[in-house]
Amino acid sequence: MFNKKSILSLVLLLTCIMAAKAQVKIGFEVSFKEPQAHYAEVQMNISGLAKDYVDVKMPVWTPGSYLVREFEKSVEEFKATAAGKAVKVEKVRKNTWRIFSAKAKDIQVNYRVYAFEISVRTAFIDESHAFLSPTAIFMHPDGMIKSPSTVKIIPFNTWSKVSTGLTPVAGEQFTYKATDFDILYDSPIEVGNQDTFEFTAAGVRHEVAMYGGGNYDKEKLKVDMAKIVEKETAVYGENPNKYYLFIVHNFLKGGGGLEHLNSTTLGASRNAYNTAEGYKGFLGLVAHEYHHLWNVKRLRPIALGPFDYDNENYTTNLWVAEGFTSYYENKYLHRAGFTDVNEFLKDLAGGVGTVLNTPGAKYQSAASSSYDAWIIGYRPNENSKNNSISYYNKGEVIGILMDLEIINATKGAKSLDDVMKAMYLQCKTLKRGYTDAEFKAMVEKISGISFTNFWAKYVNGVDDVEYVKYFGYAGVDVSTENATPGKPVTGASGQLTNDGLAITATVRNSAAWTSGLNVNDIVLSLDDTSLSDALSTVRLKSPMISLDAIPLVAKKNIGDVLKLKVKRDGLEKEISLTLKENPNVRLKATVNENATAAQKAVLKKWTGV
């Protein structure tokens, strides 16, 4: 039993420890001596941490992108001084450097980072700009994730702007502060001469930083992006930010996005803003990533925070985090007036069709797809479509079905919106993420019915999607037709090379699959016709081509035999394919004019307009 003296000693010890931690200061300076060679110069200053040695670590992955990327591989010339003198440095783990500081209170670390990977989740630097994805640039002292830090950016001499969601330090140009490293690692930084503009929506100031030029209309974007922000905030009843930043990278062909606590990075095609399809695609990306403000960043699976930056963080709930967000992307575009009800239904039917036409949907569940994101989702191979399904695609379909089930069960009184808002508030109150059981319990509470069978079939199982039943709740008829009626398919595709057509993929149970046509086989001839002759009438030859697109194959009928001569491992071999009907389908969803009053009520609640 502790006596008063022991308790007092313990309190004094804890006070000393807390005071010591409070005195530790961590600051960074990032400069660019050779941006054309894709380097950032990083200086890290640590003061007040008097130890025999200090370990500093770099994350091996970035939250929101579930793949160990080994950012430390791009670090060069790691050096350290303690009390102004060079000290020994030893790498003790793949992402950990040990600095033998001999209890010196002031440590300076210098290193360079090579950054030349274009994506929303990796750092990239060239003579035109620098995109600093923080987990690929900054390090933290081991055990001090919760420590505050400052970051000073020194732009290259031809650059004039810095855009970031970090809080500016008053009176210090291009200097920012983070309350802890979770915040720093969640705040990307754009440095250069980006085109910036602002708009206010839901009471929040929004900034857009455009890199790469493009045919965008700033005034139109201000209005349309604000509409999306307003519709999303309306679902949750509050917007958690006072400031939000969109960093947009415009390339010849761009895409993708990554969510952050008060910002996002988007990839876009610079010349697609003035096309209906391109503009809708960009607004859809805005809607998707902005929805992550709630779903993922605050309404999150329990495994996704606090983060372990050294290892994989496994969860079975990415089908909610990403899949539901894909579903809501379509809902927000419709609610904001960018699609009518027919296009809304077409987009959702297309999502269902994607799952139906992916063979792997019959072999991998949504929960398993979420858990295996680290080993499959970001590392697809030639067989991935045959044995796995994206948690984006499957989660979107689950979101559609769940929404309709809730609306139907409550006769239009409640929807998935109510579940999402309730779970957001629960996570906010409990200050932690949710478990799968808690999410299911909330769905059942809102709907008033059991979802045990639903979970067994669609979340943890691989049952066929009962889309006709669920769309029928809203008086929507769904018809199905063959994707290529009457035309045979081989189920093989490949890449044209100097030697022939190198097979890159075969579809499960297709003619190619059952006949034993392998990936890496090189097709030399078809029915004794050389590949070059078989392609002679094709004017525009894409390097990637389906075997079915070759005119000789297209003229055949279902059930015909196609003879191939292939080269495998340098040896020639003959393979015969019995052509099959295309297993893929197209869905068409239309509103039934004779829908009942109950169905119309479901449709109205579902569309939200």
VOGU-3710 file (C-alpha; in Angstrom, 3 decimals, decimal comma):
1> mfnkksilsl> 0,000/0,000/0,000  1,293/3,466/-0,883  1,841/5,852/2,011  1,584/9,644/1,720  5,333/10,002/1,242  5,336/7,463/-1,635  2,397/9,196/-3,295  4,112/12,586/-2,958  7,314/11,185/-4,464  5,364/9,698/-7,366
11> vllltcimaa> 3,589/12,994/-8,009  6,921/14,853/-7,982  8,423/12,306/-10,391  5,502/12,616/-12,795  5,658/16,387/-12,559  9,361/16,330/-13,426  8,751/14,014/-16,366  5,942/16,217/-17,682  8,064/19,333/-17,217  10,942/17,699/-19,090
21> kaqvkigfev> 8,655/16,805/-21,952  7,244/20,320/-22,014  10,769/21,745/-22,373  11,582/19,612/-25,416  11,378/21,614/-28,626  11,338/20,123/-32,116  11,656/22,233/-35,235  12,237/21,625/-38,926  13,602/23,672/-41,790  12,996/22,453/-45,324
31> sfkepqahya> 14,881/24,011/-48,231  15,558/23,154/-51,863  19,095/23,546/-53,182  18,577/21,165/-56,102  14,878/20,941/-56,922  15,640/20,017/-60,519  17,315/16,891/-59,153  14,251/16,234/-56,925  15,809/16,810/-53,502  14,632/18,427/-50,283
41> evqmnisgla> 17,149/19,462/-47,636  15,756/18,819/-44,149  17,158/20,163/-40,914  15,655/18,872/-37,676  16,473/20,638/-34,401  15,766/18,961/-31,060  16,433/20,773/-27,788  15,827/19,814/-24,177  16,123/16,046/-24,674  19,226/15,114/-22,645
51> kdyvdvkmpv> 19,795/11,372/-23,172  22,699/9,041/-23,930  21,211/8,539/-27,368  18,141/9,644/-29,294  16,348/7,535/-31,897  14,551/9,337/-34,710  12,105/7,488/-36,946  10,424/7,974/-40,301  6,956/6,512/-40,997  6,863/3,563/-43,396
61> wtpgsylvre> 3,355/4,369/-44,702  0,927/7,264/-44,931  -2,593/7,175/-43,416  -5,315/6,769/-46,015  -3,067/4,751/-48,313  -2,831/1,224/-46,993  0,562/0,064/-48,209  3,964/0,000/-46,537  5,942/2,245/-48,891  9,257/2,373/-47,007
71> feksveefka> 9,741/6,145/-47,250  13,100/5,808/-45,502  14,569/4,374/-48,708  14,744/7,907/-50,113  16,777/9,389/-47,248  20,424/10,293/-47,927  23,348/11,869/-46,050  21,875/11,511/-42,577  24,138/13,405/-40,166  23,857/14,803/-36,647
81> taagkavkve> 25,603/17,193/-34,297  25,129/17,469/-30,531  26,120/20,632/-28,692  27,619/21,804/-31,978  29,892/18,788/-32,483  29,503/15,938/-34,982  28,395/12,729/-33,252  28,131/9,080/-34,160  24,983/7,976/-35,977  23,925/4,363/-36,434
91> kvrkntwrif> 20,947/2,939/-38,300  19,343/0,445/-35,912  16,156/-0,387/-37,845  15,000/0,091/-41,410  13,351/3,420/-40,514  15,262/4,350/-37,329  18,513/6,289/-36,868  20,267/6,367/-33,468  22,082/9,566/-32,541  24,687/9,138/-29,777
101> sakakdiqvn> 24,137/12,571/-28,251  25,830/11,939/-24,867  23,155/13,844/-22,937  23,630/16,991/-25,001  20,521/19,171/-24,848  20,793/20,536/-28,381  20,787/18,165/-31,353  20,760/19,078/-35,021  19,922/16,476/-37,636  20,452/17,000/-41,365
111> yrvyafeisv> 19,351/14,746/-44,174  18,243/14,875/-47,803  15,129/13,291/-49,276  14,857/12,252/-52,913  11,283/12,922/-54,040  10,252/11,910/-57,546  7,046/9,880/-57,392  3,909/11,544/-58,729  0,883/10,640/-56,643  -1,307/12,189/-53,967
121> rtafidesha> 0,400/10,078/-51,300  4,102/10,506/-52,094  6,493/13,451/-52,218  7,470/15,026/-55,529  9,917/17,833/-56,267  11,100/19,396/-59,516  12,085/22,843/-60,711  8,416/23,937/-60,897  7,180/23,006/-57,421  7,508/20,787/-54,355
131> flsptaifmh> 4,760/18,624/-52,948  5,716/17,495/-49,471  3,776/14,473/-48,316  4,783/14,750/-44,638  5,285/11,065/-43,839  7,815/10,935/-46,689  9,726/13,989/-45,433  9,662/14,345/-41,637  10,950/12,214/-38,760  10,030/12,128/-35,072
141> pdgmikspst> 11,951/11,211/-31,913  10,969/7,723/-30,802  8,135/7,792/-28,280  7,356/11,461/-28,882  4,509/11,318/-31,411  2,457/13,583/-29,140  5,104/16,325/-29,058  4,528/19,645/-30,818  6,775/20,859/-33,600  7,331/23,748/-35,982
151> vkiipfntws> 8,106/23,686/-39,698  9,809/26,482/-41,613  9,714/26,269/-45,391  12,401/28,054/-47,384  11,059/28,092/-50,959  13,433/27,831/-53,909  14,366/31,282/-55,222  11,855/31,159/-58,097  8,941/30,102/-55,860  6,707/32,445/-53,890
161> kvstgltpva> 3,899/30,489/-52,196  3,303/27,830/-49,535  -0,095/26,155/-49,114  -0,801/23,869/-46,146  -3,425/23,102/-43,542  -0,879/23,607/-40,745  -1,387/26,585/-38,429  0,827/29,571/-39,335  3,205/30,927/-36,683  2,369/34,608/-36,229
171> geqftykatd> 4,981/36,999/-37,570  7,142/34,308/-39,183  6,824/33,867/-42,948  6,270/30,313/-44,193  6,547/28,951/-40,647  3,900/26,638/-39,221  3,162/24,670/-36,076  1,644/21,295/-35,305  0,337/20,271/-31,907  1,668/16,751/-32,414
181> fdilydspie> 3,150/14,552/-35,124  -0,223/13,036/-36,021  -1,210/16,545/-37,125  2,096/17,163/-38,922  1,920/13,826/-40,751  -1,645/14,653/-41,778  -0,861/18,054/-43,313  0,587/18,025/-46,844  2,506/21,084/-48,032  2,526/22,564/-51,534
191> vgnqdtfeft> 5,425/24,921/-52,354  5,787/26,851/-55,612  3,763/29,335/-57,622  0,385/27,645/-57,406  -2,760/29,497/-58,483  -4,862/30,024/-55,351  -8,438/31,140/-54,827  -10,969/30,991/-51,993  -14,640/30,495/-51,255  -16,717/30,270/-48,104
201> aagvrhevam> -19,247/27,486/-47,530  -20,906/26,099/-44,388  -19,258/28,961/-42,518  -15,793/27,647/-43,385  -13,076/29,394/-45,404  -11,878/27,117/-48,200  -8,717/27,629/-50,233  -7,938/25,919/-53,531  -4,286/25,680/-54,618  -3,999/24,727/-58,300
211> ygggnydkek> -0,674/23,442/-59,661  -0,039/22,605/-63,309  -2,411/24,981/-65,058  -5,573/23,889/-66,809  -8,789/25,067/-68,418  -10,676/25,395/-65,137  -13,057/28,278/-64,453  -12,302/29,582/-60,959  -15,602/31,401/-60,536  -17,589/28,327/-61,559
221> lkvdmakive> -15,545/26,102/-59,250  -16,131/28,426/-56,315  -19,894/28,085/-56,742  -20,011/24,373/-57,491  -17,526/23,243/-54,856  -19,454/25,300/-52,288  -22,662/23,458/-53,191  -20,983/20,139/-52,421  -19,602/21,399/-49,112  -23,052/22,611/-48,048
231> ketavygenp> -24,767/19,312/-48,914  -22,167/17,252/-47,063  -22,220/19,441/-43,973  -26,019/19,159/-43,898  -25,791/15,380/-43,396  -23,619/15,670/-40,286  -25,075/18,887/-38,892  -21,702/20,532/-38,338  -18,421/21,199/-40,114  -15,408/20,437/-37,916
241> nkyylfivhn> -13,079/23,021/-39,488  -12,630/26,779/-39,692  -10,276/26,438/-42,661  -9,923/23,788/-45,357  -7,411/23,418/-48,181  -7,727/21,675/-51,549  -4,330/21,012/-53,148  -5,007/20,145/-56,799  -2,303/18,740/-59,072  -3,253/19,137/-62,724
251> flkggggleh> -1,449/16,811/-65,108  -1,999/15,641/-68,681  -3,772/12,651/-67,186  -4,362/12,845/-63,464  -6,575/11,256/-60,857  -6,908/10,081/-57,289  -7,194/11,826/-53,978  -6,025/11,504/-50,394  -7,910/12,812/-47,394  -6,492/14,743/-44,451
261> lnsttlgasr> -7,903/16,308/-41,293  -8,408/19,775/-42,785  -7,156/19,360/-46,345  -6,992/17,028/-49,299  -4,723/16,443/-52,277  -6,432/15,780/-55,607  -5,076/14,635/-58,958  -6,842/15,977/-62,047  -6,486/16,229/-65,832  -5,675/19,820/-66,681
271> nayntaegyk> -7,667/19,961/-69,922  -10,777/18,051/-68,815  -12,572/20,771/-66,858  -14,497/21,989/-69,909  -15,975/18,591/-70,778  -19,127/17,313/-69,118  -17,519/13,999/-68,188  -14,275/15,576/-66,984  -15,983/18,240/-64,887  -18,340/15,736/-63,301
281> gflglvahey> -15,361/13,508/-62,541  -13,553/16,351/-60,789  -16,613/17,336/-58,742  -17,086/13,676/-57,838  -13,515/13,559/-56,565  -14,122/16,732/-54,539  -17,279/15,189/-53,068  -15,488/11,931/-52,256  -12,467/13,426/-50,519  -14,437/16,095/-48,675
291> hhlwnvkrlr> -16,751/13,436/-47,241  -13,671/11,907/-45,622  -13,657/14,934/-43,295  -16,218/12,929/-41,368  -16,035/9,368/-42,691  -12,434/8,221/-41,979  -10,874/11,255/-40,329  -13,391/11,478/-37,467  -15,961/8,742/-37,994  -13,336/6,014/-38,264
301> pialgpfdyd> -12,654/2,344/-37,665  -11,012/1,882/-34,284  -7,788/0,562/-35,856  -7,208/3,806/-37,755  -5,859/5,931/-34,943  -3,807/6,368/-32,941  -1,582/5,174/-35,773  1,331/2,796/-35,663  3,615/4,401/-38,255  6,062/1,491/-38,159
311> nenyttnlwv> 3,683/-1,278/-39,198  0,444/-2,110/-40,983  -2,772/-0,999/-39,231  -5,378/-3,663/-39,985  -9,137/-3,116/-40,119  -12,076/-4,987/-41,640  -14,040/-1,758/-42,138  -12,572/-0,044/-45,197  -15,766/-1,005/-47,014  -17,432/1,651/-44,810
321> aegftsyyen> -14,546/4,126/-44,848  -13,993/4,111/-48,606  -16,892/2,159/-50,094  -19,600/4,234/-48,419  -17,704/7,377/-49,420  -17,836/6,246/-53,058  -21,588/5,779/-52,675  -22,019/9,200/-51,058  -20,003/10,774/-53,849  -22,928/9,971/-56,181
331> kylhragftd> -25,510/11,082/-53,612  -23,874/14,473/-53,158  -23,540/15,095/-56,895  -27,261/14,418/-57,220  -28,297/16,452/-54,182  -26,187/19,391/-55,362  -27,963/19,314/-58,727  -25,140/18,019/-60,915  -27,033/14,857/-61,930  -30,717/14,167/-62,446
341> vneflkdlag> -32,462/11,085/-61,064  -31,816/9,068/-64,238  -28,085/9,735/-64,158  -28,011/9,060/-60,420  -29,601/5,645/-60,971  -27,298/4,983/-63,927  -24,229/5,688/-61,794  -25,443/3,396/-58,998  -26,402/0,631/-61,419  -22,925/0,933/-62,898
351> gvgtvlntpg> -21,440/0,388/-59,445  -23,508/-2,755/-58,973  -22,470/-3,926/-62,430  -18,794/-3,535/-61,562  -19,206/-5,966/-58,662  -21,288/-8,408/-60,716  -18,639/-8,391/-63,465  -15,675/-8,941/-61,166  -15,072/-12,697/-60,741  -13,244/-12,119/-57,466
361> akyqsaasss> -16,451/-10,816/-55,859  -17,509/-14,441/-55,478  -14,310/-15,310/-53,628  -13,502/-12,382/-51,335  -15,807/-10,625/-48,880  -15,916/-6,895/-48,196  -14,440/-7,432/-44,722  -11,630/-9,583/-46,100  -10,929/-7,078/-48,875  -10,578/-4,370/-46,224
371> ydawiigyrp> -8,223/-6,421/-44,092  -6,099/-7,495/-47,056  -5,714/-3,975/-48,470  -2,093/-4,057/-47,306  -1,192/-7,137/-49,346  -3,664/-7,097/-52,245  -5,475/-3,774/-52,616  -2,383/-1,743/-53,501  -0,436/-4,653/-55,011  -2,684/-6,167/-57,665
381> nensknnsis> -1,310/-8,819/-59,966  -2,570/-10,527/-63,104  -4,952/-12,706/-61,085  -6,336/-10,118/-58,663  -9,632/-9,614/-60,502  -10,194/-13,363/-60,327  -9,749/-13,776/-56,583  -10,438/-10,398/-54,968  -12,794/-7,424/-54,995  -12,088/-3,782/-54,197
391> yynkgevigi> -13,518/-2,588/-50,888  -14,368/0,621/-52,763  -16,615/-1,259/-55,202  -18,117/-3,768/-52,781  -18,550/-1,128/-50,089  -20,364/1,173/-52,491  -22,856/-1,578/-53,294  -23,313/-2,436/-49,603  -24,002/1,242/-48,986  -26,718/1,254/-51,653
401> lmdleiinat> -28,391/-1,859/-50,264  -28,105/-0,775/-46,629  -29,509/2,664/-47,352  -32,512/1,219/-49,165  -33,077/-1,384/-46,441  -33,099/1,292/-43,725  -35,395/3,627/-45,679  -37,804/0,809/-46,489  -37,847/-0,521/-42,922  -38,597/2,921/-41,489
411> kgakslddvm> -41,097/3,837/-44,225  -38,973/6,762/-45,323  -38,353/8,182/-41,848  -34,660/7,257/-41,610  -31,755/6,545/-43,953  -28,056/5,735/-43,964  -27,511/9,476/-43,379  -28,869/9,017/-39,860  -26,476/6,140/-39,191  -23,477/8,117/-40,412
421> kamylqcktl> -24,364/11,175/-38,336  -25,003/9,087/-35,216  -21,707/7,233/-35,609  -19,851/10,501/-36,171  -21,280/11,896/-32,927  -20,526/8,652/-31,096  -16,875/8,724/-32,172  -16,697/12,404/-31,207  -18,167/11,708/-27,752  -16,111/8,581/-27,022
431> krgytdaefk> -12,973/10,104/-28,596  -12,171/6,854/-30,376  -13,064/4,892/-33,467  -15,847/2,350/-33,817  -15,784/-1,438/-33,938  -17,610/-3,455/-36,566  -20,079/-4,595/-33,891  -20,787/-0,995/-32,876  -21,445/0,041/-36,456  -23,833/-2,884/-36,948
441> amvekisgis> -25,575/-2,060/-33,669  -26,162/1,516/-34,781  -27,583/0,376/-38,130  -30,009/-1,868/-36,250  -30,912/0,896/-33,794  -31,712/3,382/-36,565  -33,548/0,881/-38,775  -35,356/-1,007/-36,017  -34,604/-4,363/-37,671  -31,911/-7,044/-37,492
451> ftnfwakyvn> -29,011/-6,831/-39,932  -27,422/-10,133/-38,912  -28,314/-11,882/-42,165  -27,318/-8,803/-44,169  -23,866/-8,793/-42,524  -23,477/-12,519/-43,119  -24,338/-12,226/-46,811  -22,753/-8,967/-47,890  -20,130/-7,905/-45,347  -18,603/-11,207/-44,291
461> gvddveyvky> -19,972/-13,324/-47,121  -19,894/-13,417/-50,907  -23,575/-13,892/-51,727  -24,920/-12,582/-55,024  -26,221/-9,025/-54,783  -30,034/-8,928/-54,675  -30,172/-5,649/-56,543  -33,624/-6,196/-58,058  -35,128/-6,591/-54,588  -33,449/-3,534/-53,076
471> fgyagvdvst> -33,958/-1,163/-56,004  -37,552/-2,369/-56,025  -38,066/-0,846/-52,580  -37,814/2,549/-54,318  -39,957/1,583/-57,283  -36,916/1,300/-59,525  -36,883/-1,473/-62,103  -33,515/-2,966/-63,017  -33,094/-4,872/-66,261  -30,019/-6,868/-67,173
481> enatpgkpvt> -28,574/-7,630/-70,590  -25,428/-9,278/-71,840  -22,578/-6,798/-72,274  -21,867/-8,035/-75,824  -24,940/-10,005/-76,897  -24,229/-12,755/-79,404  -20,494/-12,074/-79,510  -17,953/-14,612/-78,254  -15,136/-13,773/-75,865  -11,788/-15,387/-75,137
491> gasgqltndg> -11,262/-13,795/-71,712  -7,650/-12,908/-72,501  -5,858/-9,626/-72,992  -2,273/-8,654/-73,535  0,347/-6,220/-74,693  1,738/-5,970/-78,201  5,483/-6,553/-78,399  7,962/-7,117/-81,199  7,529/-10,873/-80,704  3,729/-10,963/-80,638
501> laitatvrns> 0,888/-10,441/-78,171  2,180/-11,075/-74,639  -0,772/-12,230/-72,500  -1,131/-10,139/-69,338  -4,447/-11,393/-67,915  -6,999/-14,181/-68,237  -10,490/-14,159/-66,729  -11,580/-16,922/-64,368  -13,635/-19,660/-66,132  -13,195/-18,013/-69,540
511> aawtsglnvn> -12,127/-19,860/-72,697  -8,550/-18,733/-72,112  -8,671/-19,876/-68,476  -10,066/-23,343/-69,160  -7,798/-23,986/-72,162  -4,649/-23,203/-70,215  -3,587/-20,009/-71,982  -1,144/-18,479/-69,510  -0,050/-15,008/-68,580  3,324/-14,355/-70,302
521> divlslddts> 2,433/-16,634/-73,225  3,228/-14,830/-76,484  0,569/-15,298/-79,164  2,218/-15,756/-82,562  -0,760/-16,702/-84,738  -4,516/-17,302/-84,715  -6,029/-20,049/-86,903  -2,726/-20,226/-88,812  -2,865/-16,489/-89,523  0,125/-14,560/-88,227
531> lsdalstvrl> -0,606/-11,965/-85,602  0,621/-9,139/-87,843  -1,752/-10,223/-90,621  -4,610/-10,620/-88,139  -4,047/-7,031/-87,051  -3,455/-5,600/-90,529  -6,925/-4,038/-90,771  -6,677/-2,378/-87,350  -5,685/1,242/-87,981  -5,012/2,416/-84,441
541> kspmisldai> -3,257/-0,306/-82,516  -3,187/0,214/-78,772  -0,249/-1,464/-76,996  -2,776/-3,023/-74,614  -5,379/-5,048/-76,486  -7,990/-7,678/-75,793  -7,708/-10,844/-77,831  -11,411/-10,348/-78,572  -10,674/-7,050/-80,354  -8,737/-8,784/-83,124
551> plvakknigd> -11,038/-8,845/-86,199  -10,467/-12,552/-86,856  -11,775/-13,373/-83,373  -14,640/-10,880/-83,542  -16,043/-12,639/-86,631  -16,394/-15,962/-84,854  -19,450/-17,337/-83,078  -20,051/-18,597/-79,569  -18,914/-22,230/-79,474  -16,348/-21,867/-82,294
561> vlklkvkrdg> -12,805/-23,082/-81,722  -9,899/-20,659/-82,016  -6,462/-22,201/-82,577  -3,538/-20,296/-81,155  0,169/-20,794/-81,648  2,009/-19,387/-78,654  5,562/-19,235/-77,401  6,061/-20,172/-73,758  9,499/-19,940/-72,220  10,999/-19,938/-75,718
571> lekeisltlk> 9,130/-23,053/-76,869  6,219/-23,036/-79,312  2,917/-24,575/-78,271  -0,578/-24,899/-79,765  -3,677/-24,146/-77,704  -7,318/-24,433/-78,744  -9,954/-22,133/-77,207  -13,651/-22,941/-77,366  -15,202/-19,477/-77,412  -17,810/-18,679/-74,774
581> enpnvrlkat> -20,552/-16,144/-74,242  -19,506/-13,008/-72,413  -20,391/-13,474/-68,696  -20,449/-9,703/-68,116  -23,743/-7,859/-67,923  -25,065/-4,307/-68,243  -27,677/-2,987/-65,837  -30,314/-0,417/-66,647  -32,276/1,199/-63,829  -35,493/3,109/-64,487
591> vnenataaqk> -38,185/4,545/-62,248  -41,452/2,614/-62,481  -44,212/5,045/-63,395  -46,693/2,823/-61,564  -44,749/2,755/-58,303  -46,790/2,600/-55,106  -46,988/5,466/-52,650  -44,671/3,559/-50,298  -42,114/3,070/-53,076  -42,294/6,748/-54,005
601> avlkkwtgv> -41,643/7,687/-50,387  -38,531/5,482/-50,369  -37,319/7,005/-53,648  -37,768/10,543/-52,346  -35,851/9,813/-49,154  -33,159/7,932/-51,087  -32,450/10,660/-53,618  -32,710/13,395/-50,998  -34,161/15,997/-53,357
//
